[in-house]
Amino acid sequence: MSVLKTNCPSCAGPIEFKSGSSVVVICPFCKSAVARTDKAVEDLGKIADVMQSQSPLKMGLRGEWNGHSFELTGRAQIKHSMGGFWDEWYATFSNGWVGWLAEAQGKFYLTFYKPLPAGASLPSFEQLALGQAVSGIGTSDRLVVAEKGTSSYFAAEGEIPYKLVPGEQSNYADLSGTNGVFATIDYGTSPPYLFYGKEVSLSDIGVADKRSAEREAREVSAEGMNCPNCGGALELKAPDKSERVTCPFCSSLLDINHGNLRFLQALKKKTPPLAFVLEVGAKGSFKKFHDGAEFEVIGMMSRSVLIDGTRYFWNEYLLYNPKIGFRWLVHSDNHWNFAEPVNVADVEASQAIAGVRPSVKFNGRSFRIFQDTPATVEYVKGEFYWAVEVGERVKAADFISPPYMLSQEQTDKEVNWTLGTYLDRKEVEKAFGLSGLGKPWNVGPNQPFKSGNLIKYGFLMLAILVVIGIFMIPLTGFGNTPLNQEFLLKPLPRANAGQVVMSQPFELEANKNVRVTASAPVSNSWTELNIDLIRKNQAASDEVEAMVIPVEYYFGVEGGESWTEGGQTNDATISAVPAGTYELRIEGSWKDWTRPMPIRVKVEQNVTRGVNFWVAFVVLAIVPVFTLFRKFSFEAKRWSESMFGTGS
């Protein structure tokens, strides 16, 4: 590889263009941005020193992507119009590739210049709208506009593969795609350039366990940084990424600009509308998030929404881990959520239909809208990675699918989605070593119903019982009818007399129940049969099972409505009897005793009554049914807190 050695046109110090793709090199002596041309080198102007940070990336670091090795040979720090900035590392590949590794808010994006297909063109900056899908640029990926802004270069080091002019401003648009796809349209050139790639982890690019080839760059120290308003000493937790910090001594809101502090305003509210239960500097870890990695609280804010004339407040804690980035812990009505950023393109919004509530889909789950109203910053304390101000308002919407909540926040320049996961207060206490956190006094928007398994497994047990009942019918055998006989009871001599008849003998089997059914053509009348089941036994006294079977049937019209009571058939069942020969002794009496009474008596054995089945069914159904009603009540309370009313 040829190396171009020359002298800085500003200070005459020796400089080198080590990579053939490098266009600009930052003079290590006077910090001039020096560009090479066909004939000479050109001084583009002075640029600030990069703000060294806790970034795991350093100049000279080597890695690998798709089987090709690379080295980080340049770095630019780019400021966007909303007050924040990001690092853009220049990766020189061994096979001649040129890659850009962007680092922002703890995330890494590796992109490459992507030529457009013949006849294709990128939309103009003015044509793009947040959330708009961009197509026709030579990729099948669904790309959504996540951010629009204006950037400027304020610091750099090493070699840069493009003409970096210090302080020069240009428009850009960041696009997000599913599965981590990421793209940037750079409007600093005409026509604009498209850079295409994806979000990567340090492991993906082979630098997770590596250190810089050069000495460790010093971290920005908080020592010597004092509040420009009161002189109080400040200690910044993430000086390379923070844009705002509040002074703990005079409550001034300060702007952080390249390690320098600038007084913005004295905050009027000295106390938050809601008391904070965590403090700046508190450290905690959750086992179910990022393998228990430790996060530190570096900022706190109170926010509010106005619904039907009533203002509701909640607190948010900004968590920071240098290797993971920023996360949020949200505390509202003593409910807790751990919130993480979500790729805009991974959220699929439903089409707006009149009369249908908006919903979104994410990761295979459907989320229903719960709130949609502007959110206002009421109080800030600590550090923040954007230019936060008291009174700042964003359009905010919450969609729920317990235990998750998808929240959208949108300004005129960017749209962000976060996924909140509900936390039990005990989890928060354990994470931060606390005790006595307040109990929720209502149902949270994405609070899960803890007894849901009782419903699922309860109805599963009922289903199993039904299946067992179905399969038990053939296993227990089918019923048989050993006796089906008609009798004619003659008129009685007097009203209180009874008439006795005997049935023909019949055989009964052992270990099977017996049902005796009697029927009579009664009409607004009754008959009563006293029936004895007699086993004929020559060696001992007769064995008798007695039962009474009344048959009564009444009907009529009352108040213009027909009514009936009883029926012309009734039965009685006894448990299993010993096998043998039996007969029935039937003694009958009836209302119209002066007339004959025909009756039919039927004996059935091994009858499927289902009493045990239905008793078991009722017992098993008590818990899931009761729990289901509790869930209905729980959901009613949840949706009573929503601006969209109740829901199932």
C-alpha positions, 0 to 999 in steps of 0.5 A, spaced: 500 500 500 502 506 497 503 512 503 502 519 501 507 523 505 507 531 505 506 537 510 500 540 513 499 547 509 497 550 515 503 548 520 508 545 516 508 538 520 509 532 517 502 528 515 501 521 511 495 519 507 496 511 509 489 509 505 488 510 498 481 512 499 482 517 504 481 524 502 482 528 508 487 527 514 487 531 520 493 534 522 495 531 529 499 538 530 494 543 529 488 540 528 487 542 520 483 538 516 487 537 510 484 535 503 489 532 498 487 534 490 490 532 484 496 537 484 497 539 492 494 539 499 488 544 501 487 546 508 479 546 509 480 549 516 481 548 523 477 542 527 476 541 534 479 535 538 474 529 538 471 528 545 474 522 548 469 517 551 468 511 554 466 508 547 469 501 546 471 503 539 478 506 538 483 508 533 487 503 530 482 497 532 482 491 528 475 487 526 472 483 521 466 483 517 463 477 513 470 474 513 474 481 511 478 484 516 478 492 517 482 497 521 479 503 524 483 509 521 479 515 522 473 518 526 468 524 525 464 527 531 457 530 527 452 534 531 445 534 529 440 540 529 437 537 535 443 538 540 446 531 540 452 528 536 454 521 534 461 518 532 462 516 525 468 511 524 472 510 518 473 502 517 478 501 511 478 493 509 483 489 507 479 488 500 479 495 498 472 496 501 470 503 505 465 502 511 462 507 516 461 505 523 456 509 526 456 509 534 450 513 537 446 512 544 450 505 545 448 502 538 453 501 532 451 501 525 455 499 519 454 502 512 457 502 505 456 506 499 450 503 495 449 505 488 442 506 485 440 502 480 439 505 473 434 510 472 432 510 480 433 516 484 432 518 491 426 523 494 428 530 496 429 532 503 423 536 503 419 530 500 420 525 506 416 525 512 417 521 518 414 514 518 414 514 510 416 508 507 422 509 501 422 504 495 425 503 489 432 504 491 435 497 489 433 493 495 427 489 497 427 491 504 422 495 507 425 502 509 421 507 514 424 514 515 425 514 522 429 521 523 430 527 519 435 533 520 441 537 519 448 535 521 455 539 521 462 536 523 465 539 529 471 534 531 475 529 527 481 525 527 485 520 523 483 519 515 477 521 512 474 518 506 470 524 504 471 531 503 470 533 511 469 541 511 469 543 519 462 546 521 459 545 514 452 543 514 448 538 510 441 535 511 440 527 512 435 522 513 436 516 517 432 510 515 430 503 519 428 496 516 426 490 519 431 485 522 436 491 523 437 494 516 439 501 517 440 506 511 442 514 511 441 518 505 446 524 505 444 530 502 450 534 503 452 532 495 448 532 489 445 528 487 445 525 494 448 519 497 445 512 500 449 508 505 446 502 506 447 496 512 445 494 518 445 495 526 451 490 529 454 488 535 461 488 537 461 481 537 458 481 530 464 485 527 469 481 531 471 487 536 468 485 543 474 482 546 479 487 543 483 493 545 485 499 541 492 498 537 494 505 540 494 507 547 487 508 551 485 515 549 483 519 556 476 519 558 473 526 559 474 527 566 469 531 570 474 534 574 475 541 574 468 542 570 464 547 574 457 550 573 458 556 570 452 559 574 454 558 581 461 554 580 459 548 583 463 542 581 459 537 577 461 530 575 458 527 569 457 520 568 457 520 560 460 526 558 461 524 551 454 522 550 450 527 554 447 534 551 444 537 558 445 536 565 442 540 571 446 543 577 445 539 583 447 546 587 443 551 583 438 547 579 441 550 573 440 547 566 446 547 563 448 545 555 454 540 554 458 542 548 464 538 547 466 538 554 464 545 555 458 547 560 454 553 558 448 556 562 441 555 559 436 557 564 435 557 572 429 552 572 423 554 576 421 548 579 426 546 585 422 540 587 419 535 582 411 534 582 412 527 584 417 524 589 423 520 586 425 514 589 431 513 586 437 518 586 442 519 580 448 515 581 444 509 583 446 502 580 442 496 579 441 490 574 435 486 572 437 478 571 432 478 565 435 484 561 441 484 558 444 478 562 444 482 569 448 487 566 449 493 571 445 500 569 446 507 573 441 512 573 444 518 570 438 522 569 431 523 572 425 527 569 417 528 571 413 528 565 405 529 565 399 529 560 393 532 560 386 528 559 379 531 560 382 537 564 386 533 569 394 533 569 397 526 570 404 525 572 409 520 572 417 519 573 422 516 568 429 514 570 435 514 565 439 508 565 446 508 562 451 502 561 457 504 556 457 497 552 449 497 552 447 504 551 441 508 554 435 505 557 429 507 561 425 505 568 418 508 568 415 509 574 407 511 574 402 510 579 407 505 583 407 501 576 414 500 573 416 498 566 423 497 563 423 501 557 428 499 551 428 502 544 425 499 538 427 499 531 421 503 527 421 499 521 419 493 526 413 496 528 407 495 523 401 500 524 394 498 522 390 502 517 386 507 520 379 505 519 373 509 522 370 507 528 376 502 529 381 503 534 388 504 532 393 498 533 400 496 531 404 489 531 411 488 533 414 481 534 408 477 532 404 481 538 398 485 537 398 492 541 391 496 542 392 503 543 391 506 550 393 513 550 394 518 545 396 525 548 402 530 548 407 529 554 410 535 557 417 535 561 415 538 568 422 537 571 429 534 570 435 532 574 442 529 572 444 528 565 440 527 558 442 525 551 438 530 548 437 537 549 431 536 554 428 542 556 422 543 561 416 544 558 418 540 552 412 537 548 412 531 544 406 527 541 406 521 545 401 514 544 401 508 548 399 501 545 399 495 550 399 488 550 400 486 557 406 485 560 408 489 554 407 497 552 409 500 545 410 507 546 411 512 540 414 519 541 414 523 535 417 530 534 417 534 527 424 531 526 424 524 528 420 518 531 422 513 536 418 507 539 420 504 545 418 497 548 416 497 556 416 491 560 412 491 566 416 490 572 413 487 579 415 492 585 419 486 588 424 486 582 425 493 582 427 493 590 431 487 588 435 490 583 437 497 586 437 494 594 431 497 596 425 496 600 418 498 602 416 501 595 409 503 594 404 498 592 400 500 586 393 503 587 390 501 580 391 497 575 397 499 570 396 499 563 400 493 561 400 490 568 399 482 567 393 479 570 397 474 574 392 468 575 391 467 568 394 460 568 388 458 573 384 460 567 388 456 562 389 450 566 383 450 569 379 449 562 384 444 560 382 440 566 375 441 564 377 439 557 381 433 559 375 431 563 370 431 557 375 427 553 375 422 559 368 421 559 367 420 552 372 414 552 369 411 558 363 410 555 365 404 551 370 402 556 364 401 562 360 397 557 353 399 554 346 399 558 341 393 557 334 393 559 332 386 562 325 388 563 320 392 559 313 390 562 306 394 561 301 393 567 293 395 568 291 397 575 284 396 576 279 401 579 280 401 587 274 399 592 276 406 595 280 412 595 286 410 600 286 403 597 292 400 593 293 395 588 299 390 588 302 387 581 308 382 580 312 383 574 315 377 570 322 375 573 328 378 570 336 377 570 341 382 573 348 382 573 353 384 578 357 391 579 352 395 575 347 400 577 339 399 576 334 404 573 327 403 574 322 408 570 315 408 570 310 412 566 303 413 566 298 417 562 296 422 567 293 428 565 292 434 571 292 428 575 297 423 579 299 416 581 304 413 586 308 407 585 311 403 591 316 399 588 320 393 591 326 390 587 326 383 590 332 378 589 329 371 589 334 367 593 332 359 595 337 359 601 336 365 604 330 370 605 328 375 599 333 381 599 329 387 597 331 394 595 325 399 596 323 405 592 317 410 591 316 413 584 311 418 583 308 420 576 304 427 576 303 431 570 299 438 571 298 444 566 293 450 564 293 457 562 294 463 567 294 470 565 293 468 558 300 464 559 300 456 558 304 453 564 306 445 565 308 442 571 311 435 572 311 429 566 308 422 565 314 419 566 319 419 572 325 414 574 329 412 580 336 409 580 339 405 585 347 402 585 349 396 583 346 389 586 348 382 586 347 378 580 341 374 580 334 373 578 329 379 580 322 381 580 318 387 582 313 388 587 309 394 584 303 397 589 300 403 586 295 408 588 292 414 583 287 420 583 282 417 579 281 411 583 275 409 580 278 408 573 283 403 571 290 406 570 295 403 565 302 403 567 309 401 564 315 399 568 322 399 565 328 396 568 335 398 565 342 396 568 349 399 567 345 406 565 350 412 564 347 417 569 353 422 569 352 424 576 360 423 578 362 426 571 358 433 572 360 433 580 367 433 577 365 438 572 362 443 577 368 442 582 373 443 576 370 449 573 369 453 580 376 456 579 377 457 572 370 460 572 371 465 578 378 467 575 375 469 569 370 473 572 376 476 576 379 477 569 373 481 566 373 485 572 381 486 572 380 488 565 374 493 566 379 497 571 385 497 566 381 500 561 377 505 565 384 508 566 384 509 558 382 515 554 379 510 549 374 507 554 373 500 556 375 494 552 374 486 553 
